[in-house]
Amino acid sequence: MGVIRYIRQRLAEADSCADEMAKVALAHKGIRRIRYRYKDDMVEVEYDPRQLSEADAQRAAEPLLRELGVRIPTCSLRDPEVGVCAACPSVAQHGKRWHVNGVAYRASFDGETLTIEQENAPAEPTDRILRRVKAIERPVPRWRSRALWEPIFSALTLLMIVAGGLLRWQEQAGLANFAYAVAYLAGGYFGVLDGYQTLRERRLDVNFLMIAAAIGAAIVGEAPEGATLLFLFSLSNTLQNYALARSRRAVRALMALQPDTALRITPTGTETVPVEELQVGDRVLTRPGDRIPTDGVVVRGESHVDQSPITGESVPVHKTAGDLVYAGTINGNGTLEIEVRAPAAETLLHRIMRLVEQAQEQKARTQRWLERFEQRYALAVIGGAALVALGLPLLGWSFADAFYRSMTLLVVASPCALVISTPATLLSAIANAARRGILFKGGEPIERLSTVRAVAIDKTGTLTEGKLEFTELVPLRYDGVPAVELETKAWQVIADVESRSEHPLAQALLHAAEARGYSPRPVQRVEAVPGKGIVAMLEDGSEARIGNLRLFEDMTVPDAVQQTVQQLREAGSTAMIVWANGRFLAVAGAADKIRPEAAQAVAQLHALGIPCVAMLTGDAEPIARAVARQTGVDRVYADLLPDEKLDALRQLSAEYGSTAMVGDGVNDAPALAAAEVGVAMGAGTDVALETADVALVGNDLNNLPYALALSRRAMQVLKQNLIFATGVIVVLVILTFTANLRLPIGVVGHEGSTLIVVLNGLRLLMYRPPTARS
């Protein structure tokens, strides 16, 4: 209890929203996650109902709502362009952690939502309490936001540096010193705030080094150089925050898609309710032009729905009874009655938002290493500067010269460019990808995808659309019987028999028969034979069968029928034999439609230097090879069970190296998890979005080579930045001791390199791989 009291006392002294939320989480066992959305002043508490009652969870949220409500009027985060407020920069930059009695919580922030969540919480269902307060009735004025003042302070610093130089030239020393003092205050304001916060957490960062170097420059009579250092450092931070803001716009754009209210259907009519109050099973009414408020199934009505905000489909999709719809999509010209299938916090839109939020917080291996390195390196730089300042006088140097050299070392050896280069680069790549409907789960998947040498792709639902369609009907020939007559009889039998079956193959053939004007007639009896087909007794008492060769094992099947079946299978179709009145009438084929972009996507992967694109499928080998021929796939692994796909992946990895697995995220989940990089197709399932490292939300296979090319380019830019930043530091440090490098040159060289790496990383916001331009 002493440890808990100590931590609560420390938290009580803190002044960040994250600390206030953490106090609530630590004080109430069972709270898994607390979210606070600054945009609409909403607190969401997730708790374990076995450990905390609903009433207790509500009581826990109330004081937090009051405390955060007090903070809202002066919170700069309400401005959509801002980065983070001065009270908690660590939330956005590093993440903050609390640990009590084996329970760890961490903070994360995406620019709109501050989250405190239990680390490594067991994956089990939790209930949610959604609470709303309106702590302020108008948005915070822009003049309070850091996003506004940071560039203004940078410009003011530059102006005062120029004014100070002119005043010094006119020998007005007093006014010149005043100008430099203003430059120090403006250029160092946010650096002091950020550095103080990290010092409170007993850490060192580049803010401390820069402020110390600027103060040291003033002490040795180089105030203009110190002011220049602060100007360039604040300018580089402004550019970095710009990159962070651009990467957060993907989340804000998604948030704007979610309607605030829904029109719920009740026994007495309709009522307008917040979307958070919708329960699974409720029915909502969506009028023409409205955004659909929930994930659900159409139960009544017909309309075209614009799904481009979620799936990227450019053409509105026709929706009728039984079709799925997604929250945030736009209803067309019809009225839809929709049954809710997911609570507001679990819609596809919210899952995507959480993925983007997590991606911004999850760091690449390089970034994690650099952050650990920064702490040790900062201590080494401070120690080295102190050693130079105190050691050189022992070798005969004057203290003033030794101190000047130590300040120069402090400037040129600081790792600003190294530390900034990685987040600026990877966040720009994440933002670029998000605009295309490609969701990277952080920086590490970008690193791993860039090393891929082989790609394994599932067939059904990935290379194909996962929907069977009729391909052709081959009527058999009998002497004296016109082929047209046999074809007509075959279509009528298909309409009669397959109308009694829900099998996807039966539905594909039935739709083809109905499209040709054949209507189902009554039948006396129907029997489905699993794995073979269907047997029916027609209205006239005769028997009819439709199925594969195994359904006719008790008969002698003519060679012509077997040859036709083989030909259809080699063409990629599943063959179904139509038999009635003691005669083989025809062989019908149905196939899973290949995605129109599949062949182009495979060709682009080859163009990017991928030596092997393999297909992994549980389908029959003849069908799989037919799809491979049409799409350009190099290697086929067919007739695979889900666990056998893992063996194929291991074989590809052993032969080619790092291998990516692309699947629909359902039966491919083991392979997606086992691959070096798992890529999930579709606006799909929970498994698709949770298991994979990368999600292609728009169902567009062309986004796969786009993601690969973007990841490679991002790593090229990152390597350029790291090599350049390291090289500049090494050269400047050497020149400091061998060529008596002056502080002004050191400032320009050090901060110039920082600006260059930030601008180089920001180029990825506009980058389009060659495959995307073709």
C-alpha positions in Angstrom: 0.0 0.0 0.0 3.0 2.3 0.6 3.9 2.1 -3.1 0.4 2.8 -4.2 0.1 5.8 -1.8 3.4 7.1 -3.1 2.4 6.9 -6.8 -1.0 8.4 -6.1 0.7 11.3 -4.2 3.0 11.8 -7.2 0.0 11.7 -9.6 -1.9 14.2 -7.5 1.0 16.7 -7.9 1.0 16.2 -11.7 -0.9 18.5 -14.0 -1.5 16.5 -17.2 -4.8 14.9 -18.4 -3.0 11.6 -18.7 -2.1 11.6 -15.0 -5.7 12.4 -14.1 -6.9 9.5 -16.2 -4.3 7.2 -14.8 -5.3 8.0 -11.2 -8.8 6.7 -12.0 -7.5 3.6 -13.7 -5.2 2.8 -10.8 -7.8 3.4 -8.2 -10.4 1.1 -9.6 -9.5 -2.5 -10.2 -11.1 -3.8 -13.4 -10.8 -0.7 -15.6 -9.0 -1.7 -18.8 -9.1 1.4 -20.8 -10.1 5.1 -20.6 -10.5 7.3 -23.7 -11.0 11.0 -23.7 -12.0 12.6 -27.0 -11.2 16.3 -26.9 -13.3 17.0 -30.0 -16.7 16.3 -28.4 -15.7 16.0 -24.7 -16.6 12.3 -24.4 -15.1 9.9 -21.9 -15.3 6.2 -22.6 -14.5 3.7 -19.8 -13.9 0.0 -20.6 -14.1 -2.3 -17.6 -14.3 -5.9 -16.6 -17.9 -6.5 -15.3 -16.6 -9.4 -13.1 -14.4 -6.9 -11.2 -16.4 -3.7 -11.4 -20.1 -3.0 -11.4 -21.7 -0.6 -13.9 -22.6 1.8 -11.1 -19.0 1.8 -9.8 -17.7 2.4 -13.3 -20.1 5.4 -13.6 -19.0 6.8 -10.3 -15.4 6.4 -11.3 -15.9 8.4 -14.4 -17.8 11.3 -12.8 -14.9 13.1 -11.0 -12.8 12.6 -14.1 -15.4 14.2 -16.3 -15.5 17.2 -13.9 -11.7 17.5 -13.8 -11.3 17.3 -17.5 -14.2 19.7 -18.0 -12.3 22.3 -15.9 -9.3 21.9 -18.2 -11.2 22.2 -21.5 -11.4 26.0 -21.8 -7.6 26.3 -21.7 -6.7 23.1 -23.6 -4.9 23.8 -26.8 -5.7 20.3 -28.0 -9.2 21.4 -29.0 -7.6 23.1 -32.0 -7.5 20.5 -34.8 -4.1 21.8 -36.1 -2.2 21.5 -32.8 0.4 18.9 -31.9 0.4 18.5 -28.1 -0.1 20.9 -25.2 2.8 22.0 -23.1 1.7 20.0 -20.1 2.1 16.6 -21.7 4.5 16.4 -24.7 5.6 12.9 -23.7 2.1 11.5 -24.4 2.5 12.1 -28.1 6.3 11.6 -28.4 7.2 8.7 -26.2 4.2 7.4 -24.3 3.9 7.5 -20.6 3.7 4.4 -18.3 2.4 3.7 -14.8 3.0 0.4 -13.1 1.5 -0.8 -9.8 1.3 -4.3 -8.3 1.9 -6.0 -11.6 -0.6 -3.9 -13.5 0.9 -1.7 -16.2 -0.9 1.2 -18.0 0.4 3.3 -20.9 -0.7 6.5 -22.5 -1.2 7.1 -26.2 -2.4 10.1 -28.1 -3.5 10.5 -31.8 -4.2 14.2 -31.9 -7.9 13.9 -30.9 -8.2 11.1 -28.4 -6.1 10.5 -25.3 -6.0 6.9 -24.1 -4.9 5.2 -20.9 -5.0 1.5 -21.3 -3.8 -1.6 -19.5 -0.8 -3.2 -21.2 -1.0 -6.9 -22.1 -4.7 -7.1 -21.0 -6.3 -10.6 -21.7 -8.3 -10.7 -24.9 -11.8 -11.2 -23.6 -15.1 -9.3 -24.0 -15.6 -6.2 -21.9 -18.6 -4.0 -21.4 -18.4 -0.3 -22.2 -19.8 2.8 -20.5 -20.1 5.8 -22.8 -20.5 9.2 -21.1 -20.9 12.7 -22.6 -20.3 16.1 -21.1 -20.1 19.5 -22.7 -17.4 21.3 -20.8 -17.3 24.2 -23.3 -19.9 25.5 -25.7 -17.5 27.0 -28.3 -14.1 25.9 -29.7 -10.9 27.1 -28.2 -9.7 30.3 -29.9 -6.9 29.6 -32.4 -4.7 32.1 -30.6 -4.3 29.6 -27.7 -2.9 26.8 -29.9 0.7 25.7 -30.0 0.3 25.0 -33.7 -0.2 28.8 -34.2 2.5 30.1 -31.8 5.3 27.8 -32.6 5.9 29.1 -36.2 5.2 32.7 -35.0 7.8 32.4 -32.3 10.3 31.0 -34.8 9.6 33.9 -37.1 10.0 36.4 -34.2 13.3 34.7 -33.2 14.6 35.2 -36.8 13.4 38.8 -36.8 15.2 39.6 -33.5 18.4 37.9 -34.7 18.4 40.2 -37.8 17.5 43.3 -35.7 20.2 42.4 -33.1 22.8 42.1 -35.9 21.8 45.5 -37.4 21.8 47.2 -33.9 25.2 45.7 -33.1 26.6 47.0 -36.4 25.3 50.5 -35.5 27.1 50.0 -32.1 23.9 50.1 -30.1 24.9 47.3 -27.7 22.1 47.7 -25.2 19.3 47.4 -27.8 21.1 44.6 -29.6 21.3 42.6 -26.3 17.6 43.3 -25.7 16.8 41.9 -29.2 18.9 38.8 -28.6 17.1 38.3 -25.2 13.7 38.4 -27.0 15.1 35.9 -29.5 16.2 33.6 -26.7 12.7 33.8 -25.0 10.8 33.2 -28.3 13.1 30.5 -29.7 13.5 28.6 -26.5 10.0 28.8 -25.0 8.7 25.5 -26.2 12.1 23.8 -25.9 12.2 24.7 -22.2 8.7 23.4 -21.6 9.4 20.1 -23.4 12.8 19.7 -21.7 11.3 20.4 -18.3 8.7 17.7 -18.8 11.3 15.1 -19.7 13.5 16.2 -16.8 10.6 15.6 -14.4 10.5 12.1 -15.8 14.2 11.8 -15.0 15.2 11.6 -18.7 17.3 13.7 -21.0 16.5 14.6 -24.5 17.8 17.0 -27.3 15.7 19.9 -25.9 17.9 19.9 -22.8 21.1 19.8 -24.9 19.9 22.7 -27.2 18.9 24.9 -24.3 22.2 24.2 -22.5 24.2 24.9 -25.6 22.3 28.2 -26.3 22.9 29.4 -22.7 26.6 28.4 -23.0 26.9 30.3 -26.2 25.5 33.4 -24.5 28.0 33.0 -21.6 31.0 32.9 -24.0 29.8 36.0 -25.8 28.2 34.3 -28.8 24.6 35.3 -28.1 23.8 35.7 -31.9 24.9 32.1 -32.5 22.9 30.8 -29.6 19.8 32.6 -30.8 20.4 31.2 -34.3 20.7 27.7 -32.8 17.3 28.2 -31.0 15.7 29.5 -34.2 16.8 26.6 -36.3 15.9 24.1 -33.6 12.4 25.6 -33.2 12.0 25.6 -37.0 12.9 21.9 -37.2 10.4 21.1 -34.4 7.7 23.1 -36.3 8.4 21.0 -39.4 8.3 17.8 -37.4 5.0 18.7 -35.8 3.7 19.5 -39.3 4.5 15.9 -40.3 2.8 14.6 -37.2 -0.3 16.7 -37.9 -0.4 15.4 -41.5 -0.3 11.8 -40.3 -3.1 12.5 -37.8 -5.4 13.9 -40.5 -6.2 10.4 -41.6 -7.8 9.8 -38.2 -9.6 13.1 -38.1 -11.0 12.4 -41.6 -12.3 9.1 -40.4 -13.8 10.6 -37.2 -15.7 13.1 -39.3 -17.4 10.2 -41.1 -19.2 9.0 -38.0 -22.7 10.5 -37.6 -23.5 11.7 -34.1 -27.1 10.5 -34.1 -29.3 7.8 -35.6 -33.0 7.5 -36.3 -34.0 4.4 -34.3 -37.2 2.6 -35.1 -39.5 2.0 -32.1 -42.9 0.3 -31.8 -44.5 3.8 -31.8 -42.4 5.4 -34.6 -38.9 6.7 -34.7 -36.6 8.5 -32.3 -33.3 10.3 -32.7 -30.6 8.8 -30.4 -26.8 9.1 -30.1 -25.2 6.4 -32.0 -23.5 5.2 -28.8 -26.9 4.2 -27.5 -27.6 1.8 -30.4 -27.7 -1.9 -29.4 -27.2 -5.0 -31.5 -30.6 -5.9 -32.9 -32.0 -2.4 -33.0 -33.3 -1.1 -36.3 -32.4 2.3 -37.7 -33.9 4.2 -40.6 -31.5 5.9 -43.1 -32.9 8.4 -45.5 -31.5 9.4 -48.9 -28.3 11.3 -48.6 -27.7 10.4 -45.0 -24.6 8.8 -43.6 -25.2 5.3 -42.4 -24.8 5.4 -38.6 -23.9 1.7 -37.9 -22.6 -1.6 -39.3 -25.6 -3.7 -40.1 -27.7 -5.6 -42.5 -30.4 -4.2 -44.7 -33.8 -5.6 -43.8 -36.0 -3.4 -45.9 -35.5 -1.0 -48.8 -33.2 -0.7 -51.7 -30.5 1.9 -52.6 -27.0 2.6 -53.9 -24.5 3.2 -51.2 -21.2 5.2 -51.6 -18.7 3.1 -49.8 -15.6 5.0 -51.0 -14.8 6.6 -47.6 -14.4 3.1 -46.1 -13.5 0.6 -48.9 -12.2 3.0 -51.6 -14.7 1.6 -54.2 -15.2 4.4 -56.7 -18.7 3.3 -57.8 -21.7 3.2 -55.4 -22.7 -0.3 -54.5 -26.3 -1.5 -54.9 -27.8 -2.6 -51.5 -31.0 -4.6 -50.9 -32.3 -6.8 -48.2 -29.7 -9.1 -46.7 -26.7 -6.9 -47.8 -24.1 -5.6 -45.3 -23.6 -1.9 -44.9 -20.9 0.0 -42.9 -21.0 3.0 -40.6 -19.8 6.2 -42.3 -20.9 5.3 -45.8 -23.4 7.4 -47.7 -26.8 6.3 -48.6 -28.0 7.1 -52.1 -31.5 7.7 -53.4 -33.4 5.1 -51.5 -34.6 4.7 -47.9 -33.0 1.8 -46.0 -34.1 0.0 -42.8 -31.0 -1.5 -41.2 -30.6 -3.9 -38.3 -27.6 -3.1 -36.1 -25.0 -5.8 -36.1 -22.2 -4.1 -34.0 -22.1 -1.5 -31.2 -20.8 2.0 -32.1 -17.3 1.2 -30.6 -16.9 -2.0 -32.7 -17.9 -0.9 -36.2 -15.5 -1.3 -39.0 -15.0 2.5 -39.0 -13.9 2.5 -35.4 -11.7 -0.5 -35.8 -9.9 1.3 -38.7 -9.5 4.4 -36.5 -8.0 2.4 -33.7 -5.6 0.8 -36.2 -4.4 4.1 -37.4 -4.1 5.4 -33.9 -2.0 2.4 -32.9 0.1 2.7 -36.0 1.1 6.2 -34.9 2.1 4.9 -31.5 3.9 1.7 -32.5 7.4 2.4 -33.3 9.8 0.7 -35.7 12.8 -1.2 -34.4 15.1 1.5 -35.6 13.1 4.2 -33.8 13.0 2.2 -30.5 16.8 1.7 -30.7 17.4 5.4 -31.4 15.2 6.4 -28.4 17.2 4.1 -26.1 20.4 5.4 -27.7 19.3 9.0 -27.2 19.4 8.8 -23.4 22.9 7.3 -23.2 24.2 9.5 -26.0 22.9 12.7 -24.3 24.7 11.8 -21.1 27.8 11.0 -23.1 27.6 14.4 -24.9 27.1 16.3 -21.6 30.0 14.3 -20.0 32.2 15.0 -23.0 31.5 18.7 -23.0 32.2 18.9 -19.2 35.4 16.9 -19.7 36.6 19.3 -22.4 35.7 22.4 -20.4 37.5 21.1 -17.3 40.2 19.1 -18.9 41.7 21.4 -21.5 42.7 24.0 -18.9 44.9 21.3 -17.4 46.7 21.1 -20.7 47.4 24.8 -20.8 44.2 26.2 -22.5 42.5 29.2 -21.1 39.2 28.4 -19.4 37.4 30.7 -21.8 38.7 28.9 -24.9 38.1 25.5 -23.3 34.5 26.5 -22.4 33.9 27.8 -25.9 35.2 24.5 -27.4 32.9 22.5 -25.0 29.9 24.5 -26.1 30.7 23.9 -29.7 31.0 20.2 -29.0 27.7 20.3 -27.2 26.0 21.8 -30.3 27.6 19.7 -33.0 27.4 16.3 -31.2 23.7 16.6 -30.3 21.7 13.9 -32.0 18.8 16.1 -33.1 18.8 14.9 -36.7 19.2 11.3 -35.8 16.3 11.4 -33.4 13.9 13.3 -35.6 14.7 11.4 -38.9 12.9 8.2 -38.0 9.5 9.4 -36.9 9.4 12.1 -39.6 10.0 9.5 -42.2 7.8 6.6 -41.0 4.8 8.8 -40.0 4.9 10.4 -43.4 4.8 6.9 -45.0 1.9 5.8 -42.7 0.0 9.0 -43.7 0.7 8.4 -47.4 -0.5 4.8 -47.2 -3.7 5.7 -45.2 -4.8 8.0 -48.0 -4.8 4.9 -50.3 -6.7 2.7 -47.8 -3.5 0.9 -46.7 -3.2 0.6 -42.9 0.3 -0.1 -41.6 0.2 -1.2 -37.9 3.1 1.1 -37.0 6.6 1.6 -38.3 7.9 -2.0 -37.8 5.7 -3.5 -40.6 7.1 -0.9 -42.9 10.6 -2.1 -42.1 9.7 -5.8 -42.5 7.7 -5.4 -45.7 10.7 -3.6 -47.3 12.8 -6.8 -47.0 10.2 -9.2 -48.5 11.5 -11.4 -51.3 8.5 -13.6 -51.9 4.8 -13.1 -51.7 2.3 -15.9 -51.0 -1.3 -15.0 -52.0 -4.5 -16.9 -51.1 -6.8 -17.6 -54.0 -10.4 -17.4 -52.9 -11.3 -13.8 -51.8 -7.9 -12.5 -52.6 -6.9 -13.2 -56.2 -10.5 -13.9 -56.8 -13.6 -12.1 -55.6 -14.9 -15.1 -53.6 -18.2 -15.2 -55.6 -19.1 -18.0 -57.9 -20.4 -17.0 -61.3 -21.8 -19.1 -64.2 -19.2 -19.5 -67.0 -20.7 -21.8 -69.6 -23.2 -24.6 -70.4 -22.0 -27.4 -72.7 -25.0 -29.4 -74.1 -24.3 -33.0 -75.0 -25.0 -34.4 -78.4 -27.3 -37.2 -79.3 -28.2 -38.5 -82.8 -31.6 -37.2 -83.8 -32.0 -34.8 -80.9 -31.3 -31.1 -81.6 -28.8 -29.5 -79.3 -31.1 -26.6 -78.7 -33.7 -28.9 -77.3 -31.2 -30.5 -74.9 -30.0 -27.1 -73.8 -33.5 -25.9 -73.1 -34.3 -29.0 -71.1 -31.0 -28.6 -69.1 -31.8 -25.0 -68.2 -35.3 -25.9 -67.0 -33.9 -28.8 -64.9 -31.4 -26.4 -63.4 -34.1 -23.8 -62.6 -36.3 -26.5 -61.0 -33.7 -28.3 -58.9 -31.2 -25.6 -57.9 -34.0 -23.3 -56.7 -34.3 -25.8 -53.7 -30.6 -25.5 -52.7 -28.7 -22.7 -50.9 -25.3 -23.9 -52.0 -23.2 -21.2 -53.7 -22.8 -23.3 -56.9 -26.5 -23.9 -57.0 -27.2 -20.2 -56.7 -24.8 -19.3 -59.4 -26.5 -21.7 -61.9 -30.0 -20.7 -60.8 -29.3 -17.0 -61.4 -28.0 -17.8 -64.8 -31.2 -19.8 -65.6 -33.4 -17.1 -64.4 -31.5 -14.5 -66.4 -32.4 -16.6 -69.5 -36.1 -16.6 -68.6 -36.4 -20.0 -66.9 -38.7 -20.0 -63.8 -38.6 -22.8 -61.2 -41.4 -25.3 -61.3 -42.7 -27.4 -58.4 -40.8 -30.6 -57.6 -42.0 -33.6 -55.5 -38.8 -34.3 -53.5 -35.3 -33.0 -53.1 -32.3 -34.6 -51.4 -28.9 -32.9 -51.1 -25.9 -35.3 -51.2 -23.0 -33.6 -49.3 -19.9 -33.3 -51.4 -21.6 -34.6 -54.5 -24.7 -32.6 -55.5 -28.5 -32.8 -55.4 -31.1 -35.4 -56.4 -34.7 -34.4 -57.1 -38.0 -36.0 -58.1 -39.6 -33.7 -60.7 -43.3 -32.9 -60.9 -43.8 -35.6 -63.6 -42.3 -38.2 -61.4 -39.0 -38.5 -63.2 -35.7 -38.2 -61.4 -33.1 -35.4 -62.0 -29.6 -35.0 -60.7 -27.1 -32.1 -60.8 -23.6 -32.7 -59.3 -20.0 -33.7 -59.8 -18.8 -37.1 -61.2 -19.1 -38.7 -57.7 -22.8 -38.2 -57.8 -23.0 -40.6 -60.8 -20.8 -43.4 -59.5 -23.7 -45.8 -59.8 -23.9 -45.1 -63.6 -21.8 -45.4 -66.6 -20.7 -41.9 -67.5 -20.0 -41.4 -71.2 -16.5 -40.4 -72.2 -17.8 -37.2 -73.8 -19.2 -36.1 -70.4 -15.9 -36.9 -68.6 -13.9 -35.0 -71.3 -16.1 -32.0 -70.9 -15.8 -32.0 -67.2 -12.0 -32.2 -67.5 -11.9 -29.3 -70.0 -14.0 -27.1 -67.7 -11.8 -27.8 -64.8 -8.6 -27.0 -66.8 -10.3 -23.7 -67.7 -10.7 -22.9 -64.0 -14.4 -23.8 -63.6 -16.1 -26.2 -61.3 -18.1 -28.6 -63.5 -21.6 -29.8 -62.6 -23.3 -32.5 -64.7 -27.0 -32.1 -65.5 -29.0 -35.4 -65.8 -32.7 -36.0 -66.2 -35.1 -38.5 -67.7 -32.4 -41.1 -68.0 -30.2 -38.9 -70.2 -27.1 -36.7 -69.6 -28.2 -33.3 -70.8 -25.3 -30.9 -70.3 -22.3 -30.0 -68.2 -22.5 -26.5 -66.5 -19.5 -24.6 -65.3 -19.2 -22.0 -62.5 -16.0 -20.2 -61.4 -14.8 -17.8 -58.8 -14.4 -14.5 -60.7 -10.8 -13.3 -60.8 -10.3 -9.8 -59.6 -9.9 -7.4 -62.5 -6.7 -6.0 -61.0 -5.1 -9.3 -60.0 -2.9 -9.9 -63.1 -1.8 -6.2 -63.0 -0.9 -6.5 -59.3 1.1 -9.7 -59.8 2.9 -8.0 -62.8 3.8 -5.0 -60.6 5.2 -7.3 -57.9 7.4 -8.9 -60.5 8.4 -5.4 -61.8 9.5 -4.5 -58.2 11.9 -7.4 -58.2 9.9 -10.1 -56.3 11.2 -13.3 -57.8 8.3 -15.5 -56.7 4.6 -14.8 -56.3 3.0 -18.0 -55.1 -0.7 -19.1 -54.7 -1.8 -20.9 -51.6 -5.3 -22.5 -51.9 -7.4 -25.3 -50.6 -9.0 -25.6 -54.1 -8.3 -28.3 -56.6 -5.1 -28.1 -58.5 -6.6 -27.8 -62.0 -8.7 -24.9 -61.0 -5.8 -23.3 -59.1 -3.4 -23.6 -62.1 -6.0 -22.1 -64.4 -6.2 -19.0 -62.1 -2.4 -18.9 -62.0 -2.2 -18.8 -65.8 -4.6 -15.9 -65.9 -2.9 -13.9 -63.2 0.8 -14.6 -63.8 1.4 -16.4 -60.5 4.7 -18.3 -60.5 4.0 -21.2 -58.2 0.9 -23.0 -57.1 0.3 -24.8 -53.8 -3.2 -26.4 -54.1 -5.4 -28.8 -52.0 -4.0 -27.2 -48.8 -5.6 -27.3 -45.4 -5.1 -24.2 -43.3 -2.2 -25.7 -41.3 -0.5 -26.9 -44.5 -0.3 -23.3 -45.7 2.3 -22.9 -42.9 4.5 -25.6 -44.5 4.3 -23.8 -47.9 5.3 -20.5 -46.2 8.3 -22.2 -44.6 9.4 -23.6 -47.9 9.2 -20.2 -49.6 11.1 -18.6 -46.7 13.8 -21.2 -46.9 14.2 -20.7 -50.6 13.8 -17.0 -51.1 14.0 -15.3 -47.7 11.5 -13.0 -46.0 7.9 -13.9 -47.2 4.7 -12.0 -47.0 1.3 -13.7 -46.8 -1.8 -12.1 -48.3 -5.2 -13.4 -47.4 -8.8 -12.6 -46.5 -8.1 -12.9 -42.8 -10.5 -15.7 -42.0 -9.1 -19.2 -42.8 -5.8 -17.6 -43.5 -5.3 -16.3 -40.0 -2.6 -18.9 -39.0 -0.6 -18.1 -42.2 -1.0 -14.3 -41.7 0.3 -14.6 -38.2 3.2 -16.8 -39.1 4.5 -14.9 -42.1 7.2 -12.2 -41.9 4.5 -9.8 -42.9 0.8 -10.6 -42.9 -1.4 -8.6 -45.3 -5.2 -8.8 -44.9 -7.5 -8.0 -47.8 -10.8 -6.3 -47.4 -13.1 -4.2 -45.3 -13.4 -7.3 -43.6 -13.5 -9.4 -40.6 -12.1 -8.8 -37.1 -9.5 -11.4 -37.9 -8.4 -9.5 -41.0 -7.8 -6.3 -39.1 -6.4 -7.8 -35.9 -4.1 -10.6 -37.2 -2.3 -9.0 -40.0 0.5 -6.4 -39.9 -1.0 -4.5 -42.9 -4.6 -4.2 -44.0 -5.8 -3.3 -47.5 -9.2 -1.8 -46.6 -10.3 -1.0 -50.1 -10.1 -4.6 -51.4 -7.8 -3.3 -54.2 -5.0 -5.8 -54.9 -3.1 -3.0 -56.6 -2.4 -1.5 -53.2 -0.2 -4.5 -52.4 2.7 -3.5 -54.8 2.0 0.1 -53.8 2.6 -0.8 -50.1 5.7 -2.7 -51.0 7.2 0.1 -53.1 6.3 2.7 -50.5 7.9 0.7 -47.7 11.1 0.3 -49.7 11.2 4.0 -50.5 10.6 4.8 -46.8 13.5 2.6 -45.7 15.7 4.2 -48.4 14.9 7.7 -47.1 15.4 6.5 -43.5 18.9 5.1 -44.4 19.7 8.4 -46.2 18.7 10.4 -43.2 20.6 8.2 -40.7 23.8 8.1 -42.8 23.7 11.8 -43.5 22.9 12.8 -39.9 25.7 10.5 -38.5 28.1 11.8 -41.1 27.5 15.4 -40.3 27.9 14.8 -36.5 31.2 12.9 -37.1 32.6 15.6 -39.4 31.6 18.5 -37.1 33.1 16.8 -34.0 36.4 16.1 -35.9 36.5 19.7 -37.1 35.8 21.0 -33.6 39.1 19.5 -32.4 41.3 19.7 -35.5 40.2 22.9 -37.3 39.0 25.0 -34.3 35.5 25.0 -35.7 33.7 28.2 -34.7 30.3 28.0 -33.0 28.3 29.8 -35.8 29.5 27.2 -38.3 28.7 24.4 -35.9 25.2 25.8 -35.4 24.5 26.1 -39.1 25.9 22.6 -39.8 24.1 20.8 -37.0 20.7 22.4 -37.4 21.0 22.5 -41.1 21.3 18.7 -41.1 18.2 18.5 -38.9 16.2 20.5 -41.3 17.4 18.5 -44.2 16.4 15.1 -42.7 13.0 16.4 -41.7 12.3 17.8 -45.2 13.6 14.6 -46.7 11.2 12.5 -44.6 8.3 14.8 -45.4 8.8 14.1 -49.1 7.1 10.7 -48.5 3.8 12.5 -48.0 3.8 13.3 -51.7 5.6 10.1 -52.9 3.8 7.9 -55.4 5.6 4.7 -56.4 6.2 4.1 -60.1 3.6 1.2 -60.0 0.9 3.7 -58.9 1.7 6.0 -61.8 1.5 3.3 -64.4 
